[in-house]
Amino acid sequence: MTSEISSGSWKVIAESRESGNTGMYDSNFQIDEKLFNLIVSKIDTNKIIWETPLKGQQSW
């Protein structure tokens, strides 16, 4: 993500796929807080589009 922003992208996507248990989320459909904290420590959150396919993930 940082390389995409550095290369001129104005937004990046934090993916999780349609299943909601990959990418930003673990096999129990819970957000990977360690990964989340790493991302927000390096990238302005206004530049991130968060993919949250499951309803319960949208309120986290």
CHARMM internal coordinates of N, CA and C (Angstrom, degrees):
IC EDIT
DIST 1 N 1 CA 1.4426
DIST 1 CA 1 C 1.5251
ANGL 1 N 1 CA 1 C 111.21
DIST 1 C 2 N 1.3230
ANGL 1 CA 1 C 2 N 116.27
DIHE 1 N 1 CA 1 C 2 N -42.23
DIST 2 N 2 CA 1.4646
ANGL 1 C 2 N 2 CA 118.23
DIHE 1 CA 1 C 2 N 2 CA -178.74
DIST 2 CA 2 C 1.5188
ANGL 2 N 2 CA 2 C 111.27
DIHE 1 C 2 N 2 CA 2 C -63.79
DIST 2 C 3 N 1.3250
ANGL 2 CA 2 C 3 N 117.23
DIHE 2 N 2 CA 2 C 3 N -36.83
DIST 3 N 3 CA 1.4667
ANGL 2 C 3 N 3 CA 119.24
DIHE 2 CA 2 C 3 N 3 CA 179.04
DIST 3 CA 3 C 1.5293
ANGL 3 N 3 CA 3 C 110.77
DIHE 2 C 3 N 3 CA 3 C -69.11
DIST 3 C 4 N 1.3134
ANGL 3 CA 3 C 4 N 117.44
DIHE 3 N 3 CA 3 C 4 N -33.83
DIST 4 N 4 CA 1.4667
ANGL 3 C 4 N 4 CA 120.38
DIHE 3 CA 3 C 4 N 4 CA 177.70
DIST 4 CA 4 C 1.5259
ANGL 4 N 4 CA 4 C 110.75
DIHE 3 C 4 N 4 CA 4 C -66.80
DIST 4 C 5 N 1.3228
ANGL 4 CA 4 C 5 N 116.73
DIHE 4 N 4 CA 4 C 5 N -42.85
DIST 5 N 5 CA 1.4668
ANGL 4 C 5 N 5 CA 120.73
DIHE 4 CA 4 C 5 N 5 CA 177.59
DIST 5 CA 5 C 1.5301
ANGL 5 N 5 CA 5 C 109.61
DIHE 4 C 5 N 5 CA 5 C -64.78
DIST 5 C 6 N 1.3338
ANGL 5 CA 5 C 6 N 116.62
DIHE 5 N 5 CA 5 C 6 N -44.14
DIST 6 N 6 CA 1.4680
ANGL 5 C 6 N 6 CA 120.82
DIHE 5 CA 5 C 6 N 6 CA 179.37
DIST 6 CA 6 C 1.5217
ANGL 6 N 6 CA 6 C 112.06
DIHE 5 C 6 N 6 CA 6 C -62.24
DIST 6 C 7 N 1.3272
ANGL 6 CA 6 C 7 N 116.10
DIHE 6 N 6 CA 6 C 7 N -29.07
DIST 7 N 7 CA 1.4673
ANGL 6 C 7 N 7 CA 120.83
DIHE 6 CA 6 C 7 N 7 CA -179.26
DIST 7 CA 7 C 1.5267
ANGL 7 N 7 CA 7 C 112.82
DIHE 6 C 7 N 7 CA 7 C -83.75
DIST 7 C 8 N 1.3239
ANGL 7 CA 7 C 8 N 116.75
DIHE 7 N 7 CA 7 C 8 N -1.54
DIST 8 N 8 CA 1.4539
ANGL 7 C 8 N 8 CA 119.36
DIHE 7 CA 7 C 8 N 8 CA 175.19
DIST 8 CA 8 C 1.5155
ANGL 8 N 8 CA 8 C 116.79
DIHE 7 C 8 N 8 CA 8 C 114.14
DIST 8 C 9 N 1.3224
ANGL 8 CA 8 C 9 N 117.63
DIHE 8 N 8 CA 8 C 9 N -3.27
DIST 9 N 9 CA 1.4718
ANGL 8 C 9 N 9 CA 118.75
DIHE 8 CA 8 C 9 N 9 CA 177.10
DIST 9 CA 9 C 1.5217
ANGL 9 N 9 CA 9 C 109.17
DIHE 8 C 9 N 9 CA 9 C -64.21
DIST 9 C 10 N 1.3166
ANGL 9 CA 9 C 10 N 116.77
DIHE 9 N 9 CA 9 C 10 N 138.88
DIST 10 N 10 CA 1.4627
ANGL 9 C 10 N 10 CA 118.88
DIHE 9 CA 9 C 10 N 10 CA 179.41
DIST 10 CA 10 C 1.5235
ANGL 10 N 10 CA 10 C 111.39
DIHE 9 C 10 N 10 CA 10 C -93.14
DIST 10 C 11 N 1.3466
ANGL 10 CA 10 C 11 N 117.34
DIHE 10 N 10 CA 10 C 11 N -14.47
DIST 11 N 11 CA 1.4634
ANGL 10 C 11 N 11 CA 123.00
DIHE 10 CA 10 C 11 N 11 CA 175.42
DIST 11 CA 11 C 1.5263
ANGL 11 N 11 CA 11 C 109.06
DIHE 10 C 11 N 11 CA 11 C -144.45
DIST 11 C 12 N 1.3302
ANGL 11 CA 11 C 12 N 115.94
DIHE 11 N 11 CA 11 C 12 N 151.74
DIST 12 N 12 CA 1.4633
ANGL 11 C 12 N 12 CA 122.18
DIHE 11 CA 11 C 12 N 12 CA 172.14
DIST 12 CA 12 C 1.5260
ANGL 12 N 12 CA 12 C 107.40
DIHE 11 C 12 N 12 CA 12 C -129.91
DIST 12 C 13 N 1.3237
ANGL 12 CA 12 C 13 N 116.38
DIHE 12 N 12 CA 12 C 13 N 158.55
DIST 13 N 13 CA 1.4632
ANGL 12 C 13 N 13 CA 121.15
DIHE 12 CA 12 C 13 N 13 CA -178.24
DIST 13 CA 13 C 1.5227
ANGL 13 N 13 CA 13 C 109.98
DIHE 12 C 13 N 13 CA 13 C -110.78
DIST 13 C 14 N 1.3370
ANGL 13 CA 13 C 14 N 115.73
DIHE 13 N 13 CA 13 C 14 N 129.07
DIST 14 N 14 CA 1.4582
ANGL 13 C 14 N 14 CA 122.08
DIHE 13 CA 13 C 14 N 14 CA 171.80
DIST 14 CA 14 C 1.5246
ANGL 14 N 14 CA 14 C 105.60
DIHE 13 C 14 N 14 CA 14 C -91.68
DIST 14 C 15 N 1.3115
ANGL 14 CA 14 C 15 N 116.15
DIHE 14 N 14 CA 14 C 15 N 101.06
DIST 15 N 15 CA 1.4703
ANGL 14 C 15 N 15 CA 121.49
DIHE 14 CA 14 C 15 N 15 CA -172.39
DIST 15 CA 15 C 1.5181
ANGL 15 N 15 CA 15 C 113.35
DIHE 14 C 15 N 15 CA 15 C -82.70
DIST 15 C 16 N 1.3196
ANGL 15 CA 15 C 16 N 114.41
DIHE 15 N 15 CA 15 C 16 N 154.64
DIST 16 N 16 CA 1.4608
ANGL 15 C 16 N 16 CA 120.40
DIHE 15 CA 15 C 16 N 16 CA 173.11
DIST 16 CA 16 C 1.5194
ANGL 16 N 16 CA 16 C 112.05
DIHE 15 C 16 N 16 CA 16 C -142.15
DIST 16 C 17 N 1.2867
ANGL 16 CA 16 C 17 N 118.14
DIHE 16 N 16 CA 16 C 17 N -3.57
DIST 17 N 17 CA 1.4681
ANGL 16 C 17 N 17 CA 124.71
DIHE 16 CA 16 C 17 N 17 CA -178.37
DIST 17 CA 17 C 1.5226
ANGL 17 N 17 CA 17 C 111.01
DIHE 16 C 17 N 17 CA 17 C 68.21
DIST 17 C 18 N 1.2921
ANGL 17 CA 17 C 18 N 115.34
DIHE 17 N 17 CA 17 C 18 N 165.46
DIST 18 N 18 CA 1.4656
ANGL 17 C 18 N 18 CA 121.34
DIHE 17 CA 17 C 18 N 18 CA -176.30
DIST 18 CA 18 C 1.5275
ANGL 18 N 18 CA 18 C 112.52
DIHE 17 C 18 N 18 CA 18 C -64.26
DIST 18 C 19 N 1.3345
ANGL 18 CA 18 C 19 N 116.78
DIHE 18 N 18 CA 18 C 19 N -29.86
DIST 19 N 19 CA 1.4663
ANGL 18 C 19 N 19 CA 120.35
DIHE 18 CA 18 C 19 N 19 CA -177.86
DIST 19 CA 19 C 1.5217
ANGL 19 N 19 CA 19 C 112.45
DIHE 18 C 19 N 19 CA 19 C -69.06
DIST 19 C 20 N 1.3351
ANGL 19 CA 19 C 20 N 117.41
DIHE 19 N 19 CA 19 C 20 N -24.88
DIST 20 N 20 CA 1.4565
ANGL 19 C 20 N 20 CA 120.84
DIHE 19 CA 19 C 20 N 20 CA 179.43
DIST 20 CA 20 C 1.5097
ANGL 20 N 20 CA 20 C 114.74
DIHE 19 C 20 N 20 CA 20 C 76.34
DIST 20 C 21 N 1.3375
ANGL 20 CA 20 C 21 N 117.46
DIHE 20 N 20 CA 20 C 21 N 13.40
DIST 21 N 21 CA 1.4665
ANGL 20 C 21 N 21 CA 118.89
DIHE 20 CA 20 C 21 N 21 CA 179.76
DIST 21 CA 21 C 1.5311
ANGL 21 N 21 CA 21 C 112.39
DIHE 20 C 21 N 21 CA 21 C -131.37
DIST 21 C 22 N 1.3173
ANGL 21 CA 21 C 22 N 116.82
DIHE 21 N 21 CA 21 C 22 N 30.10
DIST 22 N 22 CA 1.4649
ANGL 21 C 22 N 22 CA 121.82
DIHE 21 CA 21 C 22 N 22 CA 174.62
DIST 22 CA 22 C 1.5229
ANGL 22 N 22 CA 22 C 108.21
DIHE 21 C 22 N 22 CA 22 C -140.27
DIST 22 C 23 N 1.2948
ANGL 22 CA 22 C 23 N 116.70
DIHE 22 N 22 CA 22 C 23 N 173.31
DIST 23 N 23 CA 1.4590
ANGL 22 C 23 N 23 CA 120.54
DIHE 22 CA 22 C 23 N 23 CA 179.01
DIST 23 CA 23 C 1.5149
ANGL 23 N 23 CA 23 C 111.27
DIHE 22 C 23 N 23 CA 23 C 67.41
DIST 23 C 24 N 1.3174
ANGL 23 CA 23 C 24 N 117.18
DIHE 23 N 23 CA 23 C 24 N -111.57
DIST 24 N 24 CA 1.4688
ANGL 23 C 24 N 24 CA 122.92
DIHE 23 CA 23 C 24 N 24 CA -178.03
DIST 24 CA 24 C 1.5258
ANGL 24 N 24 CA 24 C 112.83
DIHE 23 C 24 N 24 CA 24 C -74.36
DIST 24 C 25 N 1.3270
ANGL 24 CA 24 C 25 N 117.11
DIHE 24 N 24 CA 24 C 25 N -10.97
DIST 25 N 25 CA 1.4590
ANGL 24 C 25 N 25 CA 121.19
DIHE 24 CA 24 C 25 N 25 CA -174.52
DIST 25 CA 25 C 1.5212
ANGL 25 N 25 CA 25 C 111.03
DIHE 24 C 25 N 25 CA 25 C -121.14
DIST 25 C 26 N 1.3354
ANGL 25 CA 25 C 26 N 115.83
DIHE 25 N 25 CA 25 C 26 N 151.56
DIST 26 N 26 CA 1.4585
ANGL 25 C 26 N 26 CA 119.96
DIHE 25 CA 25 C 26 N 26 CA 179.82
DIST 26 CA 26 C 1.5330
ANGL 26 N 26 CA 26 C 110.68
DIHE 25 C 26 N 26 CA 26 C -89.96
DIST 26 C 27 N 1.3221
ANGL 26 CA 26 C 27 N 115.90
DIHE 26 N 26 CA 26 C 27 N -176.07
DIST 27 N 27 CA 1.4652
ANGL 26 C 27 N 27 CA 120.46
DIHE 26 CA 26 C 27 N 27 CA -176.56
DIST 27 CA 27 C 1.5304
ANGL 27 N 27 CA 27 C 112.90
DIHE 26 C 27 N 27 CA 27 C -67.41
DIST 27 C 28 N 1.3382
ANGL 27 CA 27 C 28 N 116.93
DIHE 27 N 27 CA 27 C 28 N -13.26
DIST 28 N 28 CA 1.4695
ANGL 27 C 28 N 28 CA 121.62
DIHE 27 CA 27 C 28 N 28 CA 176.78
DIST 28 CA 28 C 1.5254
ANGL 28 N 28 CA 28 C 112.03
DIHE 27 C 28 N 28 CA 28 C -98.53
DIST 28 C 29 N 1.3408
ANGL 28 CA 28 C 29 N 116.26
DIHE 28 N 28 CA 28 C 29 N 13.35
DIST 29 N 29 CA 1.4630
ANGL 28 C 29 N 29 CA 122.98
DIHE 28 CA 28 C 29 N 29 CA 177.80
DIST 29 CA 29 C 1.5333
ANGL 29 N 29 CA 29 C 113.40
DIHE 28 C 29 N 29 CA 29 C 69.15
DIST 29 C 30 N 1.3247
ANGL 29 CA 29 C 30 N 116.73
DIHE 29 N 29 CA 29 C 30 N 16.92
DIST 30 N 30 CA 1.4615
ANGL 29 C 30 N 30 CA 121.83
DIHE 29 CA 29 C 30 N 30 CA 178.32
DIST 30 CA 30 C 1.5246
ANGL 30 N 30 CA 30 C 109.43
DIHE 29 C 30 N 30 CA 30 C -98.49
DIST 30 C 31 N 1.3344
ANGL 30 CA 30 C 31 N 116.42
DIHE 30 N 30 CA 30 C 31 N 147.16
DIST 31 N 31 CA 1.4516
ANGL 30 C 31 N 31 CA 119.63
DIHE 30 CA 30 C 31 N 31 CA -179.90
DIST 31 CA 31 C 1.5292
ANGL 31 N 31 CA 31 C 110.13
DIHE 30 C 31 N 31 CA 31 C -64.78
DIST 31 C 32 N 1.3027
ANGL 31 CA 31 C 32 N 115.89
DIHE 31 N 31 CA 31 C 32 N 140.92
DIST 32 N 32 CA 1.4596
ANGL 31 C 32 N 32 CA 122.22
DIHE 31 CA 31 C 32 N 32 CA 175.42
DIST 32 CA 32 C 1.5294
ANGL 32 N 32 CA 32 C 106.12
DIHE 31 C 32 N 32 CA 32 C -80.89
DIST 32 C 33 N 1.3325
ANGL 32 CA 32 C 33 N 116.32
DIHE 32 N 32 CA 32 C 33 N 94.29
DIST 33 N 33 CA 1.4606
ANGL 32 C 33 N 33 CA 120.82
DIHE 32 CA 32 C 33 N 33 CA -173.77
DIST 33 CA 33 C 1.5259
ANGL 33 N 33 CA 33 C 112.62
DIHE 32 C 33 N 33 CA 33 C -62.77
DIST 33 C 34 N 1.3100
ANGL 33 CA 33 C 34 N 117.22
DIHE 33 N 33 CA 33 C 34 N -34.36
DIST 34 N 34 CA 1.4659
ANGL 33 C 34 N 34 CA 120.26
DIHE 33 CA 33 C 34 N 34 CA 178.52
DIST 34 CA 34 C 1.5322
ANGL 34 N 34 CA 34 C 109.89
DIHE 33 C 34 N 34 CA 34 C -63.14
DIST 34 C 35 N 1.3187
ANGL 34 CA 34 C 35 N 116.65
DIHE 34 N 34 CA 34 C 35 N -45.90
DIST 35 N 35 CA 1.4613
ANGL 34 C 35 N 35 CA 121.06
DIHE 34 CA 34 C 35 N 35 CA 178.47
DIST 35 CA 35 C 1.5253
ANGL 35 N 35 CA 35 C 110.35
DIHE 34 C 35 N 35 CA 35 C -66.02
DIST 35 C 36 N 1.3207
ANGL 35 CA 35 C 36 N 117.19
DIHE 35 N 35 CA 35 C 36 N -43.13
DIST 36 N 36 CA 1.4641
ANGL 35 C 36 N 36 CA 121.36
DIHE 35 CA 35 C 36 N 36 CA 177.99
DIST 36 CA 36 C 1.5277
ANGL 36 N 36 CA 36 C 110.81
DIHE 35 C 36 N 36 CA 36 C -56.97
DIST 36 C 37 N 1.3278
ANGL 36 CA 36 C 37 N 116.73
DIHE 36 N 36 CA 36 C 37 N -49.83
DIST 37 N 37 CA 1.4643
ANGL 36 C 37 N 37 CA 120.79
DIHE 36 CA 36 C 37 N 37 CA -178.79
DIST 37 CA 37 C 1.5229
ANGL 37 N 37 CA 37 C 111.96
DIHE 36 C 37 N 37 CA 37 C -62.97
DIST 37 C 38 N 1.3126
ANGL 37 CA 37 C 38 N 117.24
DIHE 37 N 37 CA 37 C 38 N -36.69
DIST 38 N 38 CA 1.4628
ANGL 37 C 38 N 38 CA 120.91
DIHE 37 CA 37 C 38 N 38 CA 177.15
DIST 38 CA 38 C 1.5274
ANGL 38 N 38 CA 38 C 110.42
DIHE 37 C 38 N 38 CA 38 C -63.50
DIST 38 C 39 N 1.3067
ANGL 38 CA 38 C 39 N 116.19
DIHE 38 N 38 CA 38 C 39 N -45.83
DIST 39 N 39 CA 1.4689
ANGL 38 C 39 N 39 CA 120.39
DIHE 38 CA 38 C 39 N 39 CA -179.03
DIST 39 CA 39 C 1.5212
ANGL 39 N 39 CA 39 C 111.23
DIHE 38 C 39 N 39 CA 39 C -62.70
DIST 39 C 40 N 1.3311
ANGL 39 CA 39 C 40 N 117.49
DIHE 39 N 39 CA 39 C 40 N -49.56
DIST 40 N 40 CA 1.4701
ANGL 39 C 40 N 40 CA 119.37
DIHE 39 CA 39 C 40 N 40 CA -176.39
DIST 40 CA 40 C 1.5194
ANGL 40 N 40 CA 40 C 112.50
DIHE 39 C 40 N 40 CA 40 C -70.90
DIST 40 C 41 N 1.3227
ANGL 40 CA 40 C 41 N 117.62
DIHE 40 N 40 CA 40 C 41 N -16.87
DIST 41 N 41 CA 1.4674
ANGL 40 C 41 N 41 CA 119.46
DIHE 40 CA 40 C 41 N 41 CA 175.80
DIST 41 CA 41 C 1.5245
ANGL 41 N 41 CA 41 C 111.60
DIHE 40 C 41 N 41 CA 41 C -78.29
DIST 41 C 42 N 1.3344
ANGL 41 CA 41 C 42 N 116.99
DIHE 41 N 41 CA 41 C 42 N -16.45
DIST 42 N 42 CA 1.4612
ANGL 41 C 42 N 42 CA 120.78
DIHE 41 CA 41 C 42 N 42 CA -175.83
DIST 42 CA 42 C 1.5241
ANGL 42 N 42 CA 42 C 114.59
DIHE 41 C 42 N 42 CA 42 C -114.71
DIST 42 C 43 N 1.3217
ANGL 42 CA 42 C 43 N 117.46
DIHE 42 N 42 CA 42 C 43 N -19.03
DIST 43 N 43 CA 1.4630
ANGL 42 C 43 N 43 CA 120.83
DIHE 42 CA 42 C 43 N 43 CA -173.80
DIST 43 CA 43 C 1.5243
ANGL 43 N 43 CA 43 C 109.89
DIHE 42 C 43 N 43 CA 43 C -131.21
DIST 43 C 44 N 1.3123
ANGL 43 CA 43 C 44 N 116.07
DIHE 43 N 43 CA 43 C 44 N 136.04
DIST 44 N 44 CA 1.4624
ANGL 43 C 44 N 44 CA 122.53
DIHE 43 CA 43 C 44 N 44 CA 175.09
DIST 44 CA 44 C 1.5310
ANGL 44 N 44 CA 44 C 108.06
DIHE 43 C 44 N 44 CA 44 C -58.92
DIST 44 C 45 N 1.3230
ANGL 44 CA 44 C 45 N 117.15
DIHE 44 N 44 CA 44 C 45 N 123.11
DIST 45 N 45 CA 1.4648
ANGL 44 C 45 N 45 CA 120.55
DIHE 44 CA 44 C 45 N 45 CA -175.90
DIST 45 CA 45 C 1.5259
ANGL 45 N 45 CA 45 C 112.89
DIHE 44 C 45 N 45 CA 45 C -63.63
DIST 45 C 46 N 1.3165
ANGL 45 CA 45 C 46 N 117.73
DIHE 45 N 45 CA 45 C 46 N -19.73
DIST 46 N 46 CA 1.4640
ANGL 45 C 46 N 46 CA 120.42
DIHE 45 CA 45 C 46 N 46 CA 175.78
DIST 46 CA 46 C 1.5205
ANGL 46 N 46 CA 46 C 112.25
DIHE 45 C 46 N 46 CA 46 C -70.71
DIST 46 C 47 N 1.3286
ANGL 46 CA 46 C 47 N 116.81
DIHE 46 N 46 CA 46 C 47 N -12.07
DIST 47 N 47 CA 1.4619
ANGL 46 C 47 N 47 CA 121.19
DIHE 46 CA 46 C 47 N 47 CA -179.90
DIST 47 CA 47 C 1.5253
ANGL 47 N 47 CA 47 C 112.36
DIHE 46 C 47 N 47 CA 47 C -100.68
DIST 47 C 48 N 1.3359
ANGL 47 CA 47 C 48 N 116.66
DIHE 47 N 47 CA 47 C 48 N 4.98
DIST 48 N 48 CA 1.4642
ANGL 47 C 48 N 48 CA 120.97
DIHE 47 CA 47 C 48 N 48 CA -176.42
DIST 48 CA 48 C 1.5231
ANGL 48 N 48 CA 48 C 110.44
DIHE 47 C 48 N 48 CA 48 C -111.06
DIST 48 C 49 N 1.3192
ANGL 48 CA 48 C 49 N 115.93
DIHE 48 N 48 CA 48 C 49 N 132.01
DIST 49 N 49 CA 1.4633
ANGL 48 C 49 N 49 CA 122.12
DIHE 48 CA 48 C 49 N 49 CA 170.48
DIST 49 CA 49 C 1.5268
ANGL 49 N 49 CA 49 C 105.56
DIHE 48 C 49 N 49 CA 49 C -101.11
DIST 49 C 50 N 1.3123
ANGL 49 CA 49 C 50 N 116.31
DIHE 49 N 49 CA 49 C 50 N 116.42
DIST 50 N 50 CA 1.4609
ANGL 49 C 50 N 50 CA 121.47
DIHE 49 CA 49 C 50 N 50 CA -176.95
DIST 50 CA 50 C 1.5225
ANGL 50 N 50 CA 50 C 109.59
DIHE 49 C 50 N 50 CA 50 C -91.28
DIST 50 C 51 N 1.3217
ANGL 50 CA 50 C 51 N 116.14
DIHE 50 N 50 CA 50 C 51 N 118.31
DIST 51 N 51 CA 1.4613
ANGL 50 C 51 N 51 CA 120.57
DIHE 50 CA 50 C 51 N 51 CA 177.15
DIST 51 CA 51 C 1.5277
ANGL 51 N 51 CA 51 C 107.80
DIHE 50 C 51 N 51 CA 51 C -86.00
DIST 51 C 52 N 1.3170
ANGL 51 CA 51 C 52 N 116.48
DIHE 51 N 51 CA 51 C 52 N 118.68
DIST 52 N 52 CA 1.4635
ANGL 51 C 52 N 52 CA 121.88
DIHE 51 CA 51 C 52 N 52 CA -179.11
DIST 52 CA 52 C 1.5267
ANGL 52 N 52 CA 52 C 108.89
DIHE 51 C 52 N 52 CA 52 C -132.79
DIST 52 C 53 N 1.3273
ANGL 52 CA 52 C 53 N 117.24
DIHE 52 N 52 CA 52 C 53 N 87.03
DIST 53 N 53 CA 1.4602
ANGL 52 C 53 N 53 CA 120.57
DIHE 52 CA 52 C 53 N 53 CA -172.07
DIST 53 CA 53 C 1.5270
ANGL 53 N 53 CA 53 C 115.53
DIHE 52 C 53 N 53 CA 53 C -72.01
DIST 53 C 54 N 1.3175
ANGL 53 CA 53 C 54 N 117.87
DIHE 53 N 53 CA 53 C 54 N -23.46
DIST 54 N 54 CA 1.4630
ANGL 53 C 54 N 54 CA 119.55
DIHE 53 CA 53 C 54 N 54 CA -177.83
DIST 54 CA 54 C 1.5250
ANGL 54 N 54 CA 54 C 110.50
DIHE 53 C 54 N 54 CA 54 C -103.35
DIST 54 C 55 N 1.3055
ANGL 54 CA 54 C 55 N 116.65
DIHE 54 N 54 CA 54 C 55 N 142.51
DIST 55 N 55 CA 1.4638
ANGL 54 C 55 N 55 CA 122.20
DIHE 54 CA 54 C 55 N 55 CA -174.54
DIST 55 CA 55 C 1.5311
ANGL 55 N 55 CA 55 C 112.32
DIHE 54 C 55 N 55 CA 55 C -54.54
DIST 55 C 56 N 1.3076
ANGL 55 CA 55 C 56 N 117.84
DIHE 55 N 55 CA 55 C 56 N -44.63
DIST 56 N 56 CA 1.4617
ANGL 55 C 56 N 56 CA 121.48
DIHE 55 CA 55 C 56 N 56 CA -179.27
DIST 56 CA 56 C 1.5216
ANGL 56 N 56 CA 56 C 113.40
DIHE 55 C 56 N 56 CA 56 C -63.39
DIST 56 C 57 N 1.3148
ANGL 56 CA 56 C 57 N 117.32
DIHE 56 N 56 CA 56 C 57 N -26.22
DIST 57 N 57 CA 1.4574
ANGL 56 C 57 N 57 CA 121.43
DIHE 56 CA 56 C 57 N 57 CA 179.54
DIST 57 CA 57 C 1.5252
ANGL 57 N 57 CA 57 C 111.34
DIHE 56 C 57 N 57 CA 57 C -77.76
DIST 57 C 58 N 1.3064
ANGL 57 CA 57 C 58 N 117.15
DIHE 57 N 57 CA 57 C 58 N -21.21
DIST 58 N 58 CA 1.4587
ANGL 57 C 58 N 58 CA 121.15
DIHE 57 CA 57 C 58 N 58 CA -176.33
DIST 58 CA 58 C 1.5223
ANGL 58 N 58 CA 58 C 112.63
DIHE 57 C 58 N 58 CA 58 C -74.29
DIST 58 C 59 N 1.2995
ANGL 58 CA 58 C 59 N 117.99
DIHE 58 N 58 CA 58 C 59 N -17.02
DIST 59 N 59 CA 1.4627
ANGL 58 C 59 N 59 CA 120.71
DIHE 58 CA 58 C 59 N 59 CA -178.72
DIST 59 CA 59 C 1.5185
ANGL 59 N 59 CA 59 C 112.85
DIHE 58 C 59 N 59 CA 59 C -100.94
DIST 59 C 60 N 1.3189
ANGL 59 CA 59 C 60 N 117.28
DIHE 59 N 59 CA 59 C 60 N 0.85
DIST 60 N 60 CA 1.4594
ANGL 59 C 60 N 60 CA 119.39
DIHE 59 CA 59 C 60 N 60 CA -178.21
DIST 60 CA 60 C 1.4527
ANGL 60 N 60 CA 60 C 109.30
DIHE 59 C 60 N 60 CA 60 C -68.74
END
COOR INIT
IC SEED 1 N 1 CA 1 C
IC BUILD
